[in-house]
């Protein structure tokens, strides 16, 4: 048997290392060409590593959460062929031009006349992977307790949305890997989640290592809270007129125009308010002691995904109208959900919007996206009784909970910024006046 080495690929310009966030195989697993073996992450962008050959996993060079240098040996696969010479440690760690395997590392097979023809019985033997794919039963899970099912992020997200426990699904791929076709078969067979266990006292403790997106979020939040003295300002907004306008615009929109949410209106209101208070649209380099006030308004839209919180960026909002803002928000949301956002789309914001949608609560205390100096938080919209001087009338109300870097923005300026946004949202015609 020959041995093929897969090295950490070059996952982006200027990136020297990446964090291993997922193994889809283990030692001894059979693999086929183009099968996804692992996933690595850098700058919130996840990259899958496929197998260029067919064979069997013989060595894994890292554990989940490890940071691996570009060019370092990551996986070794046994493939059919002559026995290769032992690999020198120095050669094993040398960077490779294509980021995958050294040229000539897999030895060519011997001449055809020396290759014994496989007998028919051997050709008819079941593939080794079949041993690792237990059959689905109606009463039990196809995997042992605690065994992690193998599936791509897209399959995991679909299963989560459908309320399916992947431990109950039998995978037809190599090493029991679950694909979309396995979910289809599970659903078409009328399978449901395994019945809940009896109510018993539990004393087990599960240790979960902070890796990948969650670790990066933790580091970013810790940095923000340790360096930025936050001031949070909450204001109530009457969005009744705005909702009426939004409904009318959506009813009259053209087929090629997006359905408008409240975010495009908020983005345009923020752009108008920033034109009057440009200091809000700044980046504070606290190490250099420099405030960089940006002319271009690049709004980050915090989005929750199955992998964690990401902040894709809508660039140059000052040059976009309502429909263009709506289209860009929709495009970025879809890219974030599918995990296809690029590194460029996840960087360069100058101010951020965060929203929990229908779960927005009455008020929140959003954490500033360092090194920005402001973040605007959208809370849940709800019908409330409002006193108009003669009686209580029903109005659609929503709170904005916004935080500011108190080193750069004074409380008075923060309140003035949100009050200006309040005026624009409560009288939405003003948003469209230059």
C-alpha positions as CSV (number, residue, x, y, z in Angstrom):
1,X,0.0,0.0,0.0
2,X,1.2,3.5,-0.8
3,X,0.4,6.5,1.4
4,X,-1.0,9.8,0.2
5,X,-0.6,13.0,2.4
6,X,-3.1,15.8,2.4
7,X,-1.7,19.1,3.7
8,X,-3.4,22.1,5.1
9,X,-4.4,24.1,1.9
10,X,-3.9,27.8,1.4
11,X,-7.3,29.0,2.5
12,X,-6.8,32.7,1.6
13,X,-4.3,35.4,0.7
14,X,-2.1,36.3,3.7
15,X,-3.5,33.5,5.9
16,X,-0.8,31.4,7.5
17,X,-2.9,29.1,9.6
18,X,-6.5,27.8,10.1
19,X,-8.4,26.2,12.9
20,X,-9.7,22.7,12.5
21,X,-13.4,22.7,13.3
22,X,-14.7,19.4,12.0
23,X,-13.6,15.9,11.2
24,X,-15.9,13.8,9.0
25,X,-13.7,10.7,9.1
26,X,-11.6,8.7,11.6
27,X,-8.7,6.4,11.3
28,X,-9.6,3.2,9.4
29,X,-12.5,4.8,7.5
30,X,-12.7,4.2,3.8
31,X,-12.9,7.3,1.6
32,X,-13.7,8.0,-2.0
33,X,-12.4,10.7,-4.3
34,X,-14.0,14.2,-3.6
35,X,-15.4,13.1,-0.2
36,X,-15.3,15.9,2.3
37,X,-12.8,14.8,5.0
38,X,-12.6,17.9,7.3
39,X,-13.5,21.6,7.7
40,X,-11.2,24.4,8.7
41,X,-12.0,28.0,9.5
42,X,-10.3,31.3,9.4
43,X,-11.8,34.8,9.7
44,X,-15.2,33.3,10.1
45,X,-15.0,31.6,6.7
46,X,-15.3,27.8,6.7
47,X,-13.5,25.8,4.1
48,X,-14.1,22.0,3.4
49,X,-11.2,19.8,2.6
50,X,-12.0,17.0,0.0
51,X,-10.1,13.9,-0.7
52,X,-8.2,13.8,-4.0
53,X,-7.9,10.0,-3.9
54,X,-9.7,6.8,-2.9
55,X,-8.4,4.8,0.0
56,X,-8.4,4.4,3.8
57,X,-7.6,6.9,6.5
58,X,-4.3,5.9,8.2
59,X,-3.4,9.1,10.2
60,X,-5.0,12.3,11.3
61,X,-2.7,15.1,12.3
62,X,-4.8,17.3,14.5
63,X,-7.7,17.5,16.9
64,X,-10.8,19.7,16.8
65,X,-9.8,23.2,17.9
66,X,-6.2,22.9,16.9
67,X,-4.7,25.6,14.8
68,X,-2.8,24.1,11.8
69,X,-0.2,26.0,9.7
70,X,-0.7,26.1,5.9
71,X,1.3,23.4,4.3
72,X,1.5,21.1,7.4
73,X,0.6,17.5,7.0
74,X,-3.1,17.0,8.0
75,X,-4.3,13.6,6.7
76,X,-2.7,10.5,5.4
77,X,-4.6,8.0,3.2
78,X,-3.5,4.4,2.3
79,X,-4.1,3.8,-1.4
80,X,-3.6,0.8,-3.7
81,X,0.0,0.5,-5.0
82,X,3.5,-0.4,-3.9
83,X,4.7,0.1,-0.4
84,X,6.1,3.6,-0.1
85,X,9.4,4.4,1.7
86,X,9.1,5.8,5.2
87,X,8.4,9.6,5.1
88,X,11.1,11.8,6.5
89,X,9.8,14.2,9.2
90,X,11.4,17.2,7.6
91,X,9.8,16.4,4.3
92,X,6.5,15.8,5.9
93,X,6.2,19.3,7.2
94,X,7.5,21.1,4.2
95,X,5.0,23.4,2.5
96,X,3.5,22.2,-0.8
97,X,2.9,24.4,-3.8
98,X,-0.7,23.3,-4.4
99,X,-1.5,22.9,-0.7
100,X,-2.5,19.2,-1.0
101,X,0.2,16.7,-1.6
102,X,3.8,16.5,-2.9
103,X,4.3,15.6,-6.5
104,X,5.4,12.0,-6.9
105,X,4.5,11.2,-3.2
106,X,2.2,8.4,-4.4
107,X,4.3,5.9,-6.3
108,X,3.1,4.7,-9.7
109,X,1.8,1.1,-9.9
110,X,4.0,-1.6,-11.3
111,X,3.9,-2.6,-14.9
112,X,0.6,-4.3,-15.9
113,X,2.2,-7.6,-16.5
114,X,3.3,-7.9,-12.9
115,X,-0.1,-6.9,-11.5
116,X,-2.1,-9.9,-10.4
117,X,-5.7,-9.8,-11.7
118,X,-8.2,-9.6,-8.9
119,X,-10.3,-12.8,-8.6
120,X,-14.0,-12.5,-9.2
121,X,-14.9,-13.4,-5.6
122,X,-12.8,-10.5,-4.3
123,X,-14.5,-8.0,-6.7
124,X,-17.9,-9.1,-5.4
125,X,-16.9,-8.6,-1.7
126,X,-18.9,-5.8,0.0
127,X,-17.1,-2.5,0.5
128,X,-15.5,-2.1,3.9
129,X,-17.7,1.0,4.5
130,X,-20.8,-1.2,4.7
131,X,-19.6,-2.4,8.1
132,X,-19.7,1.1,9.6
133,X,-23.2,1.8,8.3
134,X,-25.7,0.1,10.7
135,X,-29.2,-0.4,9.4
136,X,-32.0,1.8,10.6
137,X,-34.5,0.3,12.9
138,X,-37.8,1.5,14.0
139,X,-37.1,1.3,17.7
140,X,-33.5,2.4,18.1
141,X,-30.8,4.8,16.9
142,X,-28.4,3.6,14.2
143,X,-25.5,4.9,16.2
144,X,-24.0,4.2,19.6
145,X,-24.7,6.6,22.4
146,X,-22.4,9.6,22.1
147,X,-21.3,8.8,18.6
148,X,-21.4,11.9,16.4
149,X,-23.2,11.4,13.0
150,X,-21.2,12.5,9.9
151,X,-23.0,15.1,7.8
152,X,-22.2,18.4,6.0
153,X,-23.2,21.7,7.5
154,X,-26.0,22.0,5.0
155,X,-27.5,18.6,6.0
156,X,-27.2,19.5,9.6
157,X,-29.0,22.8,9.1
158,X,-31.8,21.1,7.1
159,X,-32.2,18.4,9.8
160,X,-32.3,21.1,12.5
161,X,-35.0,23.0,10.7
162,X,-37.0,19.8,10.2
163,X,-36.6,18.8,13.9
164,X,-34.7,15.6,13.0
165,X,-32.1,14.0,15.3
166,X,-29.3,12.9,13.0
167,X,-28.5,10.1,15.4
168,X,-31.7,8.5,14.2
169,X,-30.8,8.6,10.5
170,X,-28.9,5.9,8.7
171,X,-26.2,7.3,6.4
172,X,-25.6,5.7,3.0
173,X,-22.3,7.5,2.4
174,X,-18.8,6.3,3.2
175,X,-18.3,5.7,7.0
176,X,-22.1,6.2,7.4
177,X,-22.0,9.8,6.2
178,X,-25.5,11.2,6.0
179,X,-26.6,13.0,2.8
180,X,-29.7,14.8,1.7
181,X,-31.0,11.6,0.1
182,X,-30.9,9.9,3.5
183,X,-33.0,12.7,5.0
184,X,-35.5,12.3,2.2
185,X,-35.7,8.5,2.9
186,X,-36.1,9.2,6.6
187,X,-39.0,11.6,6.0
188,X,-40.7,9.5,3.3
189,X,-40.6,6.5,5.6
190,X,-42.6,8.5,8.2
191,X,-39.8,8.4,10.7
192,X,-40.0,10.7,13.7
193,X,-37.7,11.7,16.6
194,X,-36.9,8.9,19.1
195,X,-39.4,9.0,22.0
196,X,-38.3,11.0,25.0
197,X,-36.7,9.0,27.8
198,X,-38.4,8.6,31.2
199,X,-37.9,11.5,33.6
200,X,-34.8,10.5,35.6
201,X,-32.3,12.4,37.6
202,X,-29.2,13.1,35.5
203,X,-25.8,13.6,37.0
204,X,-23.6,13.5,33.9
205,X,-21.5,16.5,32.9
206,X,-20.6,17.2,29.3
207,X,-17.4,19.2,28.5
208,X,-17.7,21.1,25.3
209,X,-14.5,22.6,23.8
210,X,-14.9,26.1,22.5
211,X,-13.8,25.8,18.8
212,X,-14.5,27.4,15.5
213,X,-17.1,30.1,15.2
214,X,-18.1,30.0,18.9
215,X,-14.5,30.5,20.0
216,X,-14.1,33.5,17.6
217,X,-17.4,35.0,18.8
218,X,-16.2,34.6,22.5
219,X,-12.9,36.2,21.7
220,X,-14.5,39.2,19.9
221,X,-17.1,39.7,22.6
222,X,-14.4,39.6,25.3
223,X,-12.3,42.1,23.4
224,X,-15.2,44.4,23.0
225,X,-16.3,44.4,26.6
226,X,-12.8,44.6,28.0
227,X,-11.8,47.7,25.9
228,X,-15.0,49.6,25.2
229,X,-17.0,51.4,27.9
230,X,-20.5,50.9,26.7
231,X,-23.4,53.3,27.0
232,X,-26.8,51.8,26.0
233,X,-29.7,54.0,25.1
234,X,-33.3,52.7,24.6
235,X,-36.0,54.6,22.8
236,X,-39.6,53.6,21.9
237,X,-40.6,54.1,18.2
238,X,-44.1,54.2,16.8
239,X,-43.8,52.3,13.6
240,X,-47.5,52.3,12.6
241,X,-47.1,54.6,9.7
242,X,-43.9,52.9,8.6
243,X,-45.7,49.5,8.6
244,X,-48.5,50.9,6.5
245,X,-46.0,52.3,4.0
246,X,-44.1,49.1,3.9
247,X,-47.2,47.0,3.2
248,X,-48.2,49.4,0.4
249,X,-44.8,49.3,-1.2
250,X,-44.7,45.5,-1.0
251,X,-48.2,45.3,-2.6
252,X,-47.1,47.4,-5.5
253,X,-43.6,46.1,-6.0
254,X,-42.4,44.9,-9.3
255,X,-41.6,41.1,-9.8
256,X,-37.8,41.8,-9.8
257,X,-38.0,43.9,-6.6
258,X,-37.4,42.3,-3.1
259,X,-40.0,42.1,-0.4
260,X,-39.2,44.9,2.0
261,X,-38.6,44.2,5.7
262,X,-38.1,47.0,8.3
263,X,-34.3,46.8,7.9
264,X,-34.0,48.7,4.6
265,X,-35.9,51.6,6.1
266,X,-33.7,51.5,9.2
267,X,-30.6,51.5,7.1
268,X,-31.7,54.5,5.1
269,X,-32.7,56.3,8.3
270,X,-29.3,55.6,9.8
271,X,-27.6,56.9,6.6
272,X,-29.5,60.2,6.9
273,X,-28.7,60.5,10.6
274,X,-25.1,59.8,10.0
275,X,-24.9,62.5,7.4
276,X,-25.7,64.9,10.2
277,X,-23.5,63.2,12.8
278,X,-20.6,61.7,10.9
279,X,-18.7,60.9,14.1
280,X,-21.1,57.9,14.6
281,X,-19.7,56.2,11.5
282,X,-16.2,55.7,12.9
283,X,-13.6,53.1,13.7
284,X,-11.5,53.7,16.9
285,X,-8.0,52.4,16.8
286,X,-7.5,52.4,20.6
287,X,-3.9,51.2,20.3
288,X,-2.9,54.1,18.1
289,X,-5.3,56.5,19.7
290,X,-6.8,57.5,16.3
291,X,-10.5,57.8,15.3
292,X,-11.0,57.0,11.6
293,X,-14.2,58.7,10.5
294,X,-15.5,57.0,7.3
295,X,-17.3,58.7,4.5
296,X,-18.7,55.5,3.2
297,X,-21.4,53.9,5.3
298,X,-20.9,50.2,5.5
299,X,-23.5,48.6,7.7
300,X,-22.9,45.2,9.2
301,X,-26.1,43.1,9.6
302,X,-25.7,40.6,12.4
303,X,-27.2,37.2,11.3
304,X,-27.6,34.0,13.3
305,X,-26.6,30.8,11.5
306,X,-26.3,27.2,12.5
307,X,-22.6,27.8,13.0
308,X,-23.0,30.9,15.1
309,X,-23.3,34.7,14.7
310,X,-21.8,36.3,11.6
311,X,-21.9,39.9,10.4
312,X,-22.1,40.3,6.6
313,X,-21.7,43.9,5.4
314,X,-23.9,46.0,3.2
315,X,-21.4,48.4,1.7
316,X,-22.1,52.1,0.7
317,X,-25.6,52.3,2.1
318,X,-25.4,56.1,1.5
319,X,-25.6,55.3,-2.3
320,X,-28.4,52.7,-2.1
321,X,-32.2,53.3,-2.2
322,X,-34.8,51.4,-0.3
323,X,-35.1,48.6,-2.9
324,X,-31.4,48.3,-3.3
325,X,-31.0,48.0,0.5
326,X,-33.7,45.3,0.6
327,X,-32.1,43.3,-2.2
328,X,-28.6,43.5,-0.6
329,X,-30.0,42.4,2.8
330,X,-31.7,39.5,1.2
331,X,-28.6,38.4,-0.7
332,X,-26.4,38.6,2.4
333,X,-28.9,36.8,4.5
334,X,-29.1,33.9,2.0
335,X,-25.3,33.7,1.8
336,X,-25.0,33.7,5.6
337,X,-27.6,30.9,5.9
338,X,-25.9,28.8,3.2
339,X,-22.4,29.5,4.6
340,X,-21.2,31.0,1.3
341,X,-20.3,34.5,2.5
342,X,-16.8,35.5,1.5
343,X,-14.1,37.0,3.7
344,X,-14.7,40.4,2.0
345,X,-18.4,40.3,2.8
346,X,-17.7,39.6,6.5
347,X,-15.3,42.5,7.1
348,X,-15.1,46.3,6.7
349,X,-18.3,47.4,8.6
350,X,-18.3,50.9,10.1
351,X,-21.6,50.5,12.1
352,X,-23.8,47.4,12.9
353,X,-27.4,46.6,13.1
354,X,-28.4,43.7,15.4
355,X,-31.9,42.2,15.5
356,X,-33.5,39.2,17.2
357,X,-36.5,39.5,15.0
358,X,-39.8,38.2,16.6
359,X,-37.7,37.2,19.7
360,X,-36.4,40.7,20.1
361,X,-37.8,41.3,23.6
362,X,-38.6,44.6,25.1
363,X,-35.0,45.9,25.4
364,X,-31.5,44.5,25.0
365,X,-28.0,45.7,25.7
366,X,-26.1,45.0,22.4
367,X,-22.3,44.7,22.4
368,X,-20.5,46.9,20.0
369,X,-18.7,45.2,17.1
370,X,-15.1,46.2,17.9
371,X,-13.5,48.5,16.7
372,X,-16.7,50.3,15.7
373,X,-18.2,52.9,18.0
374,X,-21.9,52.2,17.7
375,X,-24.5,49.5,17.2
376,X,-28.2,49.8,16.7
377,X,-30.4,47.0,18.1
378,X,-33.9,46.3,16.9
379,X,-36.4,44.8,19.4
380,X,-39.7,43.1,18.9
381,X,-42.6,45.0,17.3
382,X,-45.9,44.7,19.1
383,X,-49.3,46.3,19.4
384,X,-49.5,48.5,22.5
385,X,-52.1,51.0,23.9
386,X,-50.8,54.5,23.4
387,X,-52.4,57.6,25.0
388,X,-53.2,60.3,22.4
389,X,-54.5,62.9,24.8
390,X,-58.1,61.8,24.7
391,X,-57.9,58.0,25.1
392,X,-55.8,54.9,24.5
393,X,-55.4,53.9,20.9
394,X,-53.7,50.7,19.5
395,X,-50.3,51.5,17.9
396,X,-47.5,49.3,16.5
397,X,-44.5,50.0,18.8
398,X,-40.9,48.9,18.7
399,X,-37.9,49.7,20.8
400,X,-34.4,50.5,19.5
401,X,-31.7,49.5,22.0
402,X,-28.4,50.9,20.9
403,X,-24.9,51.0,22.4
404,X,-22.1,53.5,21.9
405,X,-18.4,53.7,22.7
406,X,-18.5,56.3,25.5
407,X,-14.8,57.2,24.9
408,X,-15.8,58.6,21.5
409,X,-19.6,59.3,21.7
410,X,-21.1,61.3,24.5
411,X,-24.5,60.4,25.9
412,X,-26.0,63.5,24.5
413,X,-24.8,62.7,21.0
414,X,-25.9,59.1,21.3
415,X,-29.4,60.3,22.3
416,X,-29.5,62.8,19.5
417,X,-28.6,60.2,16.9
418,X,-31.4,57.8,18.0
419,X,-33.9,60.6,18.3
420,X,-33.2,61.5,14.7
421,X,-33.7,57.9,13.6
422,X,-37.0,57.9,15.6
423,X,-38.2,61.0,13.8
424,X,-37.4,59.5,10.4
425,X,-39.1,56.1,11.2
426,X,-42.2,57.7,12.7
427,X,-42.6,60.0,9.7
428,X,-41.2,57.7,6.9
429,X,-41.8,60.1,4.1
430,X,-38.8,62.1,5.4
431,X,-36.6,59.1,4.6
432,X,-37.2,59.7,0.9
433,X,-36.5,63.5,1.0
434,X,-33.0,64.5,0.1
